[in-house]
């Protein structure tokens, strides 16, 4: 879909929201949470279409979201810069997105840091380099006024070593981010990080006020990312969705509403959203819930709307 057509379609869709009986984006006080859009919901249009990733704030606003969640991997002009110029590129990126968010009157919520692995790497020099690379994105989050940065704890497959190395890296990053007011959060994102008791051992082992979690409703496959899905049954080892979110919520600074497909009633086919949202609410959570659609049957625009509408429907009834 052409870039202008996508933005126009999103705007047209948003204008029709009030005609849906159960929906009312004009009454956010009825919801116990705020709505943000995860940029990954648009990754096909960005990576394979002609959508400019810097249109993100404009597109999200056209869907009536109040917050946005960036994905670093979608910005080739930054991620492919050589190490020596990376800091300057990230700073430019942050200032540009700060301005775009202000123009569109939308909140920068968090930065999802991808394609910078090694925080649980056994090789010390590579692990420390990964820590330093993440610090540049923490600086970017401060510039943009983001609440958090989300990182991945990838590296060794040895669970005990993974725990020890993850605690060291998170402690360093948490200390670095503390003065800037940025939270450092970990998502259940495959591998050992989707084995929730092990992940929470790390979070509680760090024991810092600004180090926590980003529970994702659907990322409970414990294989490498891309090697198995909870939605099509191809994942051999899956952690219990609802138990996992419940275990992560005490340290949650953000929540990701992953979705894949919907039935005729507008309910997600794999995940019981009503059950999930009741868990989230039971912990007194009032922050942002990010829409992260990644299905194939619906278009990205349709999937974003379906996920958003389902969250609002449930939020207005519990």
Secondary structure, 3 states (H helix, E strand, C coil): CCHHHHHHHHHHHHHCHHHCCCCCCCCHHHCCCEEEEEHHHHHHHHHCCCCCHHHHHHHHHHCCCCEEEEEHHHCHHHHCCCHHHHHHHHHHHHHHHHHHHHHCCCEEEEEECCCCCCCECCCHHHHHHHHHHHHHHHHHHHHHCCCEEEECCCECCCHHHHHHHHHHHHHHHHHHHHCCCCEEEEECCCHHHHCHHHHHHHHHHHCCCCEEEEEECCCCECCCCCCCCCCCCCCCCECCHHHHHHHHHHHEEEEEEEECCECCCCCECCCCHHHHHHHHHHCCCCCEEEEEECCCCCCHHHHHHHHHHHHHHHHCCC
